[in-house]
Amino acid sequence: MAAVLSDRNIKGLIGSVIKEADPKLINPNGIELRLGHRARFISTGEEVEIPPGSFLQIRPGESIVFASLEALDFSRDTVSRVFPDSMLMALITPTTTMMREGAMNVATKVDAGFVGQLNWGLRNNSYKDLILQHGESIFKLTLLLLKGDEVPEKVYGDRGGDKYQNTEGIKLSGRRIHADIPKSKLIGSSIAKLDPKKQLREAGYPFDHIGSELIQLDGKFEMVSRDVASLTEKIEGETKSVVSKIEETKTWVAEHVENLFSKKFIWMVGSVIGGIVLLYGLLSYLKTLAPSDSVLVAIAGVGGIVILIVTTLLSRTKR
């Protein structure tokens, strides 16, 4: 049966099988691996560089994949230099520190023959930001020594489907499915038929409390929404009425100003012309009586002033 390596065995692997490892992070039956230089946010697809001295911020609900600072060489040749006629495989498990801070991980394994940096993922399942420092211990590697029939016939990397061999940094998932899958081929649950309010009530604390608060808020939002809709409708109606009245007033004013200006202008012009004609007739008549020129000039001047006064008064008179 495969043997779990102890701390004394693991020390002999550092530098060859486990590269860039810190001997201080060796556990009784494993070694802690650290956050490396690269990480990828699954939710946004962003891949980021994490320089030494920097910190990785993982918000509540976010999931990431990160590369280990250490690199593994589980190839037959490298392992046999330390353990002749043997190979290694390993189990990856989260540290209890990460678990205590709300980081949720899944355990997986490293097959015999794997070479490269490990990619591992976690999700921040807490209600506050999870801050990880470059070079901080994130997960544990438990190594198993394989001998005899436990050594696989084909190790990792010998098969065509081994997509993650010689990984450096982040390597995307090698799984591929058709982009356009007919709906008739999709088999899922009836989640669309579930009542979210009922789910929250039945989920227990604190979700039942949150659900009750949300239901109350939903009722208030519905009332506010109805009031806003009614007010909006009323405002639109009043706006249309005011605009209509303004248009009617503008039309009425334009028509009356045009009529009033037209009538007064004609009246004033007629009054001036009539007054000039009348004055001319009066002067002609007086001329037949042979008065002196000075008398005619005086009469013309007085008549002109009288005409101006009369037309001015008439223009100010309301019709």
C-alpha positions as a Markdown table, in Angstrom:
| # | Residue | x | y | z |
|---|---|---|---|---|
| 1 | Met | 0.0 | 0.0 | 0.0 |
| 2 | Ala | 1.2 | 3.5 | -0.8 |
| 3 | Ala | 3.1 | 5.1 | 2.1 |
| 4 | Val | 2.5 | 8.7 | 3.2 |
| 5 | Leu | 5.9 | 10.5 | 3.4 |
| 6 | Ser | 6.9 | 12.0 | 6.7 |
| 7 | Asp | 8.8 | 15.3 | 7.2 |
| 8 | Arg | 12.2 | 13.6 | 7.1 |
| 9 | Asn | 11.4 | 12.1 | 3.6 |
| 10 | Ile | 10.0 | 15.4 | 2.3 |
| 11 | Lys | 13.2 | 17.3 | 3.2 |
| 12 | Gly | 15.1 | 15.2 | 0.6 |
| 13 | Leu | 12.7 | 16.2 | -2.1 |
| 14 | Ile | 13.2 | 20.0 | -1.9 |
| 15 | Gly | 15.2 | 21.4 | -4.8 |
| 16 | Ser | 14.5 | 18.5 | -7.2 |
| 17 | Val | 11.0 | 17.1 | -6.9 |
| 18 | Ile | 9.6 | 20.2 | -5.1 |
| 19 | Lys | 11.3 | 23.3 | -6.5 |
| 20 | Glu | 11.4 | 26.7 | -4.8 |
| 21 | Ala | 9.9 | 25.2 | -1.7 |
| 22 | Asp | 10.5 | 26.6 | 1.8 |
| 23 | Pro | 11.8 | 23.9 | 4.3 |
| 24 | Lys | 10.1 | 25.9 | 7.1 |
| 25 | Leu | 6.7 | 25.0 | 5.6 |
| 26 | Ile | 7.2 | 21.2 | 6.0 |
| 27 | Asn | 4.4 | 19.6 | 8.1 |
| 28 | Pro | 4.6 | 16.2 | 9.9 |
| 29 | Asn | 3.1 | 14.5 | 6.8 |
| 30 | Gly | 3.2 | 17.1 | 4.1 |
| 31 | Ile | 4.3 | 20.6 | 3.0 |
| 32 | Glu | 2.5 | 23.8 | 2.5 |
| 33 | Leu | 2.5 | 25.4 | -0.9 |
| 34 | Arg | 2.2 | 29.2 | -1.4 |
| 35 | Leu | 0.4 | 31.8 | -3.6 |
| 36 | Gly | 2.5 | 32.4 | -6.7 |
| 37 | His | 2.8 | 35.2 | -9.2 |
| 38 | Arg | -0.4 | 34.6 | -11.2 |
| 39 | Ala | -4.2 | 34.4 | -10.5 |
| 40 | Arg | -7.3 | 34.4 | -12.6 |
| 41 | Phe | -10.8 | 35.6 | -11.5 |
| 42 | Ile | -13.3 | 33.1 | -12.8 |
| 43 | Ser | -16.2 | 35.5 | -12.6 |
| 44 | Thr | -14.6 | 38.2 | -14.9 |
| 45 | Gly | -12.0 | 36.2 | -16.7 |
| 46 | Glu | -9.3 | 38.7 | -15.6 |
| 47 | Glu | -5.8 | 37.3 | -15.1 |
| 48 | Val | -3.6 | 39.3 | -12.9 |
| 49 | Glu | 0.1 | 39.5 | -11.9 |
| 50 | Ile | 0.9 | 39.4 | -8.2 |
| 51 | Pro | 4.4 | 40.9 | -7.6 |
| 52 | Pro | 6.3 | 40.1 | -4.4 |
| 53 | Gly | 5.0 | 42.3 | -1.6 |
| 54 | Ser | 1.5 | 42.6 | -3.2 |
| 55 | Phe | -1.8 | 41.3 | -1.9 |
| 56 | Leu | -4.7 | 39.6 | -3.8 |
| 57 | Gln | -8.2 | 40.9 | -2.9 |
| 58 | Ile | -11.0 | 38.4 | -3.3 |
| 59 | Arg | -14.4 | 39.9 | -2.7 |
| 60 | Pro | -17.4 | 38.0 | -1.1 |
| 61 | Gly | -18.7 | 35.4 | -3.6 |
| 62 | Glu | -15.7 | 35.6 | -5.9 |
| 63 | Ser | -13.8 | 32.5 | -7.1 |
| 64 | Ile | -10.2 | 32.5 | -8.3 |
| 65 | Val | -7.7 | 30.1 | -9.7 |
| 66 | Phe | -4.1 | 30.7 | -8.8 |
| 67 | Ala | -0.7 | 29.2 | -9.6 |
| 68 | Ser | 1.6 | 27.8 | -6.8 |
| 69 | Leu | 4.9 | 29.5 | -6.1 |
| 70 | Glu | 6.5 | 26.1 | -6.1 |
| 71 | Ala | 6.9 | 23.8 | -9.1 |
| 72 | Leu | 6.7 | 20.0 | -9.0 |
| 73 | Asp | 8.6 | 17.4 | -10.9 |
| 74 | Phe | 7.0 | 14.0 | -10.4 |
| 75 | Ser | 8.6 | 12.5 | -13.5 |
| 76 | Arg | 10.0 | 9.0 | -13.2 |
| 77 | Asp | 13.7 | 10.1 | -13.7 |
| 78 | Thr | 13.6 | 12.8 | -11.0 |
| 79 | Val | 11.8 | 10.8 | -8.4 |
| 80 | Ser | 14.0 | 7.7 | -8.9 |
| 81 | Arg | 17.0 | 9.7 | -7.9 |
| 82 | Val | 15.6 | 10.0 | -4.4 |
| 83 | Phe | 13.5 | 6.9 | -4.3 |
| 84 | Pro | 14.8 | 4.2 | -6.7 |
| 85 | Asp | 12.1 | 2.2 | -8.6 |
| 86 | Ser | 9.4 | 4.4 | -7.1 |
| 87 | Met | 7.1 | 7.2 | -8.1 |
| 88 | Leu | 5.1 | 9.9 | -6.3 |
| 89 | Met | 1.6 | 11.1 | -6.3 |
| 90 | Ala | 0.1 | 13.8 | -4.0 |
| 91 | Leu | -3.2 | 15.0 | -2.5 |
| 92 | Ile | -4.0 | 18.7 | -2.3 |
| 93 | Thr | -6.0 | 19.9 | 0.7 |
| 94 | Pro | -6.7 | 23.4 | 2.0 |
| 95 | Thr | -5.0 | 24.7 | 5.1 |
| 96 | Thr | -7.3 | 25.0 | 8.2 |
| 97 | Thr | -6.3 | 28.7 | 8.3 |
| 98 | Met | -8.0 | 29.4 | 4.9 |
| 99 | Met | -11.0 | 27.4 | 6.1 |
| 100 | Arg | -11.3 | 29.5 | 9.2 |
| 101 | Glu | -11.4 | 32.7 | 7.1 |
| 102 | Gly | -14.3 | 31.4 | 4.9 |
| 103 | Ala | -12.2 | 30.2 | 1.9 |
| 104 | Met | -13.9 | 27.2 | 0.4 |
| 105 | Asn | -11.7 | 24.7 | -1.5 |
| 106 | Val | -12.0 | 21.3 | -3.0 |
| 107 | Ala | -9.5 | 18.5 | -2.5 |
| 108 | Thr | -7.8 | 17.0 | -5.6 |
| 109 | Lys | -4.7 | 15.0 | -6.5 |
| 110 | Val | -1.5 | 15.3 | -8.4 |
| 111 | Asp | -0.8 | 12.2 | -10.6 |
| 112 | Ala | 2.5 | 10.4 | -10.9 |
| 113 | Gly | 4.5 | 12.0 | -13.7 |
| 114 | Phe | 3.1 | 15.5 | -13.4 |
| 115 | Val | 5.6 | 18.3 | -14.1 |
| 116 | Gly | 4.9 | 22.1 | -13.6 |
| 117 | Gln | 3.2 | 24.6 | -11.3 |
| 118 | Leu | 0.0 | 23.6 | -9.7 |
| 119 | Asn | -3.2 | 25.5 | -10.4 |
| 120 | Trp | -5.7 | 25.5 | -7.6 |
| 121 | Gly | -8.9 | 27.3 | -6.9 |
| 122 | Leu | -10.9 | 28.7 | -4.0 |
| 123 | Arg | -14.0 | 30.7 | -3.3 |
| 124 | Asn | -14.5 | 33.5 | -0.8 |
| 125 | Asn | -17.6 | 32.2 | 1.0 |
| 126 | Ser | -17.5 | 34.9 | 3.8 |
| 127 | Tyr | -19.2 | 38.3 | 4.0 |
| 128 | Lys | -16.0 | 40.3 | 3.8 |
| 129 | Asp | -13.0 | 40.6 | 1.5 |
| 130 | Leu | -10.4 | 37.8 | 1.7 |
| 131 | Ile | -6.9 | 39.2 | 1.4 |
| 132 | Leu | -4.1 | 36.9 | 0.4 |
| 133 | Gln | -0.4 | 37.9 | 0.3 |
| 134 | His | 2.0 | 36.8 | -2.4 |
| 135 | Gly | 4.0 | 33.9 | -1.0 |
| 136 | Glu | 1.4 | 33.1 | 1.7 |
| 137 | Ser | 0.6 | 29.4 | 2.5 |
| 138 | Ile | -2.6 | 28.5 | 0.8 |
| 139 | Phe | -2.8 | 24.6 | 0.6 |
| 140 | Lys | -1.1 | 21.5 | 1.7 |
| 141 | Leu | 0.6 | 18.8 | -0.3 |
| 142 | Thr | 0.5 | 15.3 | 1.1 |
| 143 | Leu | 2.9 | 13.0 | -0.8 |
| 144 | Leu | 2.4 | 9.3 | -1.3 |
| 145 | Leu | 5.2 | 7.0 | -2.3 |
| 146 | Leu | 4.3 | 4.4 | -4.9 |
| 147 | Lys | 6.2 | 1.1 | -5.3 |
| 148 | Gly | 5.8 | -2.1 | -7.2 |
| 149 | Asp | 2.4 | -2.5 | -8.7 |
| 150 | Glu | 1.3 | 0.9 | -7.4 |
| 151 | Val | 3.6 | 2.6 | -10.0 |
| 152 | Pro | 1.3 | 3.3 | -13.0 |
| 153 | Glu | 2.0 | 1.8 | -16.4 |
| 154 | Lys | 1.4 | 5.1 | -18.0 |
| 155 | Val | 2.2 | 8.2 | -16.0 |
| 156 | Tyr | 0.8 | 11.7 | -16.3 |
| 157 | Gly | 2.2 | 13.2 | -19.5 |
| 158 | Asp | 2.4 | 10.0 | -21.4 |
| 159 | Arg | -1.2 | 10.1 | -22.6 |
| 160 | Gly | -2.5 | 12.5 | -25.3 |
| 161 | Gly | -5.3 | 13.9 | -23.1 |
| 162 | Asp | -2.9 | 15.2 | -20.3 |
| 163 | Lys | -3.5 | 18.9 | -21.0 |
| 164 | Tyr | -1.8 | 20.4 | -17.9 |
| 165 | Gln | 1.7 | 19.0 | -18.1 |
| 166 | Asn | 4.5 | 21.5 | -17.8 |
| 167 | Thr | 2.1 | 24.2 | -16.6 |
| 168 | Glu | 3.6 | 27.7 | -16.0 |
| 169 | Gly | 1.4 | 30.3 | -14.4 |
| 170 | Ile | -2.4 | 29.9 | -15.1 |
| 171 | Lys | -3.6 | 27.3 | -17.6 |
| 172 | Leu | -7.2 | 27.5 | -18.7 |
| 173 | Ser | -9.6 | 24.6 | -18.4 |
| 174 | Gly | -9.1 | 22.1 | -21.2 |
| 175 | Arg | -12.7 | 21.0 | -21.2 |
| 176 | Arg | -14.6 | 21.9 | -24.4 |
| 177 | Ile | -18.2 | 21.6 | -25.3 |
| 178 | His | -20.2 | 22.9 | -28.3 |
| 179 | Ala | -21.0 | 26.6 | -28.1 |
| 180 | Asp | -24.5 | 26.2 | -29.5 |
| 181 | Ile | -26.4 | 23.4 | -27.7 |
| 182 | Pro | -30.0 | 22.8 | -28.7 |
| 183 | Lys | -32.4 | 23.4 | -25.8 |
| 184 | Ser | -33.9 | 20.0 | -26.4 |
| 185 | Lys | -30.5 | 18.5 | -25.4 |
| 186 | Leu | -30.2 | 20.5 | -22.1 |
| 187 | Ile | -31.5 | 18.7 | -19.0 |
| 188 | Gly | -31.8 | 20.8 | -15.9 |
| 189 | Ser | -33.9 | 21.4 | -12.8 |
| 190 | Ser | -37.2 | 23.2 | -12.4 |
| 191 | Ile | -35.6 | 26.1 | -10.6 |
| 192 | Ala | -37.6 | 28.6 | -12.6 |
| 193 | Lys | -40.7 | 27.3 | -11.0 |
| 194 | Leu | -39.4 | 27.7 | -7.4 |
| 195 | Asp | -40.6 | 30.5 | -5.2 |
| 196 | Pro | -37.6 | 32.5 | -4.1 |
| 197 | Lys | -39.5 | 33.8 | -1.0 |
| 198 | Lys | -40.3 | 30.3 | 0.1 |
| 199 | Gln | -36.7 | 29.2 | -0.4 |
| 200 | Leu | -35.4 | 32.0 | 1.8 |
| 201 | Arg | -37.9 | 31.2 | 4.5 |
| 202 | Glu | -37.0 | 27.5 | 4.5 |
| 203 | Ala | -33.2 | 28.1 | 4.4 |
| 204 | Gly | -32.9 | 28.9 | 8.1 |
| 205 | Tyr | -31.1 | 31.7 | 9.9 |
| 206 | Pro | -29.9 | 34.2 | 8.7 |
| 207 | Phe | -31.6 | 33.7 | 5.3 |
| 208 | Asp | -35.1 | 33.4 | 6.7 |
| 209 | His | -34.7 | 36.8 | 8.5 |
| 210 | Ile | -33.2 | 38.3 | 5.3 |
| 211 | Gly | -36.1 | 36.8 | 3.3 |
| 212 | Ser | -38.7 | 38.4 | 5.7 |
| 213 | Glu | -37.0 | 41.8 | 5.4 |
| 214 | Leu | -36.9 | 41.5 | 1.6 |
| 215 | Ile | -40.5 | 40.5 | 1.4 |
| 216 | Gln | -41.5 | 43.6 | 3.4 |
| 217 | Leu | -39.2 | 45.8 | 1.2 |
| 218 | Asp | -40.8 | 44.2 | -1.9 |
| 219 | Gly | -44.3 | 45.2 | -0.7 |
| 220 | Lys | -43.1 | 48.8 | 0.0 |
| 221 | Phe | -41.4 | 49.0 | -3.4 |
| 222 | Glu | -44.7 | 47.9 | -5.0 |
| 223 | Met | -46.6 | 50.6 | -3.2 |
| 224 | Val | -44.0 | 53.2 | -4.1 |
| 225 | Ser | -43.9 | 52.0 | -7.7 |
| 226 | Arg | -47.7 | 52.3 | -8.0 |
| 227 | Asp | -47.7 | 55.8 | -6.4 |
| 228 | Val | -44.8 | 56.9 | -8.7 |
| 229 | Ala | -46.6 | 55.5 | -11.8 |
| 230 | Ser | -49.8 | 57.4 | -10.8 |
| 231 | Leu | -47.9 | 60.6 | -10.1 |
| 232 | Thr | -46.1 | 60.3 | -13.4 |
| 233 | Glu | -49.3 | 59.8 | -15.3 |
| 234 | Lys | -50.9 | 62.8 | -13.6 |
| 235 | Ile | -47.8 | 65.0 | -14.3 |
| 236 | Glu | -47.9 | 63.9 | -18.0 |
| 237 | Gly | -51.6 | 64.8 | -18.2 |
| 238 | Glu | -51.1 | 68.2 | -16.6 |
| 239 | Thr | -48.1 | 68.9 | -18.8 |
| 240 | Lys | -50.0 | 68.2 | -21.9 |
| 241 | Ser | -52.9 | 70.4 | -20.7 |
| 242 | Val | -50.5 | 73.3 | -19.9 |
| 243 | Val | -48.7 | 73.0 | -23.2 |
| 244 | Ser | -52.0 | 73.0 | -25.0 |
| 245 | Lys | -53.2 | 76.1 | -23.2 |
| 246 | Ile | -49.9 | 77.9 | -24.0 |
| 247 | Glu | -50.2 | 77.1 | -27.6 |
| 248 | Glu | -53.8 | 78.3 | -27.7 |
| 249 | Thr | -52.8 | 81.6 | -25.9 |
| 250 | Lys | -49.9 | 82.1 | -28.3 |
| 251 | Thr | -52.2 | 81.7 | -31.3 |
| 252 | Trp | -54.8 | 84.1 | -29.9 |
| 253 | Val | -52.3 | 86.8 | -29.0 |
| 254 | Ala | -50.6 | 86.5 | -32.4 |
| 255 | Glu | -53.9 | 86.9 | -34.2 |
| 256 | His | -55.2 | 89.8 | -32.1 |
| 257 | Val | -51.9 | 91.7 | -32.3 |
| 258 | Glu | -51.8 | 91.3 | -36.0 |
| 259 | Asn | -55.4 | 92.5 | -36.4 |
| 260 | Leu | -54.9 | 95.4 | -33.9 |
| 261 | Phe | -51.7 | 96.5 | -35.6 |
| 262 | Ser | -53.2 | 96.2 | -39.0 |
| 263 | Lys | -56.3 | 98.3 | -38.1 |
| 264 | Lys | -54.5 | 101.0 | -36.2 |
| 265 | Phe | -51.8 | 101.3 | -38.9 |
| 266 | Ile | -54.5 | 101.8 | -41.6 |
| 267 | Trp | -56.4 | 104.2 | -39.5 |
| 268 | Met | -53.3 | 106.3 | -38.7 |
| 269 | Val | -52.2 | 106.4 | -42.4 |
| 270 | Gly | -55.7 | 107.3 | -43.5 |
| 271 | Ser | -55.9 | 110.0 | -40.9 |
| 272 | Val | -52.6 | 111.6 | -41.9 |
| 273 | Ile | -53.4 | 111.5 | -45.6 |
| 274 | Gly | -56.9 | 112.8 | -45.0 |
| 275 | Gly | -55.5 | 115.6 | -42.8 |
| 276 | Ile | -52.9 | 116.6 | -45.4 |
| 277 | Val | -55.6 | 116.7 | -48.2 |
| 278 | Leu | -57.9 | 118.7 | -46.0 |
| 279 | Leu | -55.1 | 121.1 | -45.1 |
| 280 | Tyr | -54.1 | 121.4 | -48.7 |
| 281 | Gly | -57.7 | 122.3 | -49.6 |
| 282 | Leu | -57.9 | 124.8 | -46.9 |
| 283 | Leu | -54.7 | 126.5 | -47.9 |
| 284 | Ser | -55.9 | 126.6 | -51.5 |
| 285 | Tyr | -59.1 | 128.2 | -50.5 |
| 286 | Leu | -57.4 | 130.8 | -48.3 |
| 287 | Lys | -55.0 | 131.6 | -51.2 |
| 288 | Thr | -57.9 | 132.7 | -53.3 |
| 289 | Leu | -58.7 | 135.2 | -50.6 |
| 290 | Ala | -55.2 | 136.6 | -51.2 |
| 291 | Pro | -53.8 | 136.6 | -47.7 |
| 292 | Ser | -50.1 | 137.3 | -47.1 |
| 293 | Asp | -47.6 | 134.4 | -47.4 |
| 294 | Ser | -46.8 | 134.7 | -43.7 |
| 295 | Val | -50.4 | 134.1 | -42.8 |
| 296 | Leu | -50.5 | 130.9 | -45.0 |
| 297 | Val | -47.3 | 129.6 | -43.4 |
| 298 | Ala | -48.7 | 130.2 | -40.0 |
| 299 | Ile | -52.0 | 128.4 | -40.9 |
| 300 | Ala | -50.1 | 125.4 | -42.5 |
| 301 | Gly | -47.9 | 125.1 | -39.4 |
| 302 | Val | -50.9 | 125.1 | -37.0 |
| 303 | Gly | -52.8 | 122.7 | -39.2 |
| 304 | Gly | -49.8 | 120.3 | -39.3 |
| 305 | Ile | -49.6 | 120.3 | -35.5 |
| 306 | Val | -53.3 | 119.7 | -35.2 |
| 307 | Ile | -53.1 | 116.7 | -37.5 |
| 308 | Leu | -50.2 | 115.2 | -35.5 |
| 309 | Ile | -52.1 | 115.7 | -32.3 |
| 310 | Val | -55.3 | 114.2 | -33.6 |
| 311 | Thr | -53.6 | 111.1 | -35.1 |
| 312 | Thr | -51.7 | 110.5 | -31.9 |
| 313 | Leu | -54.8 | 110.6 | -29.8 |
| 314 | Leu | -56.6 | 108.3 | -32.2 |
| 315 | Ser | -53.8 | 105.7 | -32.2 |
| 316 | Arg | -54.0 | 105.5 | -28.4 |
| 317 | Thr | -57.8 | 105.1 | -28.4 |
| 318 | Lys | -59.0 | 101.5 | -27.8 |
| 319 | Arg | -61.1 | 100.0 | -30.5 |
